[in-house]
């Protein structure tokens, strides 16, 4: 935050402040210190919000606001760990399916939970993961 202030980078400063506020709010609401997994969950929620907002702004013809949201999205992602590769995702899904013995799309929730557990600590888009799981189960 201090670095952004010294560089007079308003966009970065507002994004860092927004992230810090979200983390602090959750910490105060929970009345206990945050662990790393919870922090990642909150930042993933912020990323998802930015994606949805950018899509809504694009559909509404507000390109300048969509670009602002996408810039914030990139800044938030820069503070996140690297994303899982397609190979890692496929491997986690295969392991989860073998572990749970799932064969039909009715068991998708069990496979999703197991795959997410295997990919813990890596950034994974839940929507993309669910599409891949659905594709493998059908």
C-alpha positions in Angstrom: 0.0 0.0 0.0 2.8 2.4 0.9 4.5 1.6 -2.4 1.3 2.5 -4.3 1.0 5.7 -2.3 4.6 6.8 -3.0 4.2 6.0 -6.7 0.9 7.9 -6.7 -0.7 4.9 -8.4 -4.4 5.6 -7.5 -5.8 2.5 -9.2 -3.5 0.2 -7.4 -3.9 2.0 -4.1 -7.7 1.7 -4.3 -7.6 -2.0 -5.2 -5.2 -2.7 -2.3 -7.4 -0.8 0.1 -10.5 -2.7 -1.1 -8.7 -6.0 -0.6 -7.5 -5.0 2.9 -11.0 -3.8 3.8 -12.6 -7.1 2.7 -10.1 -9.1 4.7 -10.4 -7.0 7.8 -14.2 -7.1 7.6 -14.2 -10.8 7.5 -11.7 -11.0 10.4 -13.9 -8.7 12.5 -17.1 -10.6 11.6 -15.5 -13.9 12.5 -13.9 -12.5 15.6 -10.7 -14.5 15.0 -7.6 -14.0 13.0 -7.7 -15.2 9.4 -5.7 -18.2 8.2 -4.2 -18.4 4.7 -7.0 -20.6 3.3 -9.7 -18.1 4.4 -7.7 -15.2 2.9 -7.5 -17.0 -0.4 -11.2 -17.7 -0.3 -12.0 -14.0 0.2 -9.7 -13.0 -2.6 -11.2 -15.6 -4.9 -14.6 -14.1 -4.0 -13.4 -10.6 -4.9 -12.0 -12.0 -8.2 -15.4 -13.6 -9.0 -17.2 -10.4 -8.2 -14.9 -8.4 -10.6 -15.5 -10.9 -13.4 -19.2 -10.8 -13.0 -19.2 -7.0 -12.8 -17.1 -6.7 -15.9 -19.5 -9.0 -17.8 -22.5 -7.0 -16.6 -20.9 -3.7 -17.6 -20.0 -5.0 -21.1 -23.6 -6.2 -21.6 -24.8 -2.8 -20.4 -22.6 -0.9 -22.8 -20.3 0.6 -20.2 -16.9 -0.5 -21.5 -15.0 2.0 -19.4 -16.3 0.6 -16.2 -15.7 -3.0 -17.4 -12.1 -2.0 -18.1 -11.7 -0.6 -14.6 -13.1 -3.9 -13.1 -10.8 -5.9 -15.3 -7.8 -3.8 -14.2 -8.7 -4.4 -10.6 -9.1 -8.1 -11.3 -5.6 -8.3 -12.7 -4.2 -6.5 -9.6 -6.0 -8.9 -7.2 -4.7 -11.9 -9.2 -1.2 -10.6 -8.9 -1.5 -11.2 -5.1 -2.8 -14.7 -5.6 -0.6 -17.9 -6.0 -0.2 -19.2 -9.5 -3.2 -20.9 -11.1 -3.4 -24.6 -11.6 -2.5 -25.8 -15.1 -4.9 -27.8 -17.3 -2.8 -30.9 -16.7 -3.0 -30.5 -12.9 -6.7 -30.0 -13.1 -7.2 -33.1 -15.2 -5.0 -35.1 -12.9 -6.9 -33.9 -9.8 -10.2 -34.7 -11.5 -9.0 -38.2 -12.5 -7.7 -38.9 -9.0 -11.0 -37.6 -7.4 -13.1 -39.8 -9.7 -10.9 -42.9 -8.9 -11.0 -42.1 -5.1 -14.8 -41.6 -5.0 -15.7 -44.2 -7.6 -18.0 -41.7 -9.3 -19.3 -42.6 -12.8 -22.5 -40.6 -13.3 -23.2 -36.9 -13.3 -25.4 -37.3 -10.2 -22.1 -37.7 -8.2 -20.7 -34.5 -9.5 -20.7 -32.7 -6.2 -18.6 -35.5 -4.5 -16.0 -35.3 -7.3 -16.0 -31.5 -7.2 -15.3 -31.5 -3.5 -12.5 -34.1 -3.8 -10.9 -32.3 -6.8 -11.0 -28.9 -5.0 -9.3 -30.5 -2.0 -6.6 -31.9 -4.2 -6.1 -28.4 -5.8 -6.0 -26.6 -2.5 -3.5 -23.8 -2.4 -3.7 -23.2 -6.2 -6.0 -20.8 -7.9 -8.8 -22.6 -9.7 -11.9 -21.2 -11.5 -14.8 -23.2 -10.0 -16.9 -22.7 -13.2 -14.1 -24.1 -15.4 -13.5 -27.0 -13.0 -17.2 -27.9 -12.9 -17.4 -27.9 -16.7 -14.4 -30.3 -16.9 -15.9 -32.6 -14.2 -19.3 -32.6 -16.0 -17.5 -33.4 -19.3 -15.6 -36.3 -17.8 -18.7 -37.7 -16.0 -20.9 -37.7 -19.0 
